[in-house]
Amino acid sequence: MSILVIAEHDGAALKSSTPHAVTAAGRLGGDVHVLVAGHDAQGAAQAAAGLAGVAKVLLADAPHLAAPTAENVAAVALALLPGAYTHVVAPATGYGKNIAPRIAAKLDVAQVSDVTAIEAPDTFVRPIYAGNAFATVQSKDPVKVLTIRTTAFDSAGAGGSAPVEAVTAAPDTGLSTVTGQEIVKSDRPELASARIVISGGRGLASGENFRMLEALADKLKAAIGASRAAVDAGYVPNDYQVGQTGKIVAPDLYIAIGISGAIQHLAGMKDSKVIVAINKDPEAPIFQIADYGLVGDLFELVPQLTAELG
Amino acid sequence: MLAALLDWPQAAFASKVEIAGGAATVKREVDGGLETVQMKLPAVVTTDLRLNEPRYATLPNIMKAKKKPLATTTPAALGVDVAPRLVTLRVVEPPKRKGGGKVADVKELVAKLRNEAKVIS
């Protein structure tokens, strides 16, 4: 039994989601192979080879994989799969969610999405109804295609020394090409994997006021998130969104500022270890799940908090 | 999935779509920013919240819609197998958080985070 993990990487290095996917793949019991599809991606392949629990790294290197599209990465994976693998594992991030369904559809199997626990090689736990219930499902397909929730599995540590094997990259499908990327550069930690997350909501009233959170985030070395209300109001870009339709986070400390706590937002952060809520409405639902609630005007309390931590 | 079955290109989470000369240029949301993808048509595009304003049904149209014919078909007639491949073994409620704790001021909050929860230094 072998498991193919689709690595998320930028060529030089692995994205933080990949080691989580390797851990999940390890739980299935079997040889874990990691597919690195890219161009000049030796760095990422070596990083994958160094992860504990990896048996082999498959490196598909071709110019058309430099900015990998779902079409081309799926084609590479599909060329490797027949007869060789029982499982395909991808992280449930924007990258993995773009590719895995394409592979599942081609194999004519039912994908199991956002897996939070693995009970047996064919039995998985996944959230349904926005995380208000967890369903244990058994897959009867010959190949299981899974996307895994990265916050539910630990990151695989170092200590592996797997061989890197070059594999033929499937030819360019020519269906689509990436012509540009606008990735926001930030010195802050990645939202999905940060140890501390500070999120702002509609209570902040404007995009400028998010600067106030930045000062606090700098002190705590935290990532900044937002509720859907703040994103919809245009205060911050879309990828800040924490919640059912945004990012799922589970940091050690989550500070919700000016967020009332709609169920869709809670779905994205209620697995955080410690939750702090600052809101002027004492009846806000966020206080029901917060470990430490602070009722008051955030425009006074946040600067106080920043000063207190200084 | 639909795109794969048809062998068409795909663009998920589109925030902007432009069609020109038999190709589509789509801006899509990715982790940490935007990505522009050029693809051949036909293609499958899934939309992001901010692509456009939905077209709401007006009352006169709802009335008209009631008179329109509604074709009914069955999976068998279309030649597809809808037998589920996944069996749901059980459904459980997630563990409840027992929040509700309140603190009086910022000083107490910081003290508790430092000494009780030990999440900041």
Interface residues (C-beta under 8 A of the other chain):
Chain A: A67 T69 A70 E71 A74 T93 G94 Y95 K97 N98 P101 R102 I103 A104 A105 K106 V109 A110 Q111 V112 T123 P127 I128 G131 N132 A133 F134 A135 T136 V137 Q138 S139 K140 D141 T173 G174 L175 S176 T177 V178 T179 G180 Q181 E182 I183 V184 S186 E190 A192 I196 L220 D232 P237 N238 D239 T245 D252 L253 K270 K273 V274 I275 V276 F287 Q288 I289 A290 D291 Y292 G293 L294 V295 L301 Q304 L305 E308 L309
Chain B: M1 L2 A3 A4 L5 D7 W8 P9 Q10 A11 A12 F13 S15 T25 E29 V30 D31 G32 G33 L34 E35 T36 V37 Q38 M39 K40 A43 D48 L49 R50 P84 R85 L86 V87 T88 L89 R90 V91 V92 E93 P94 R97 G99 G100 G101 K102 V103 D105 V106 K107 L109 V110 K112 L113 A117 V119 I120
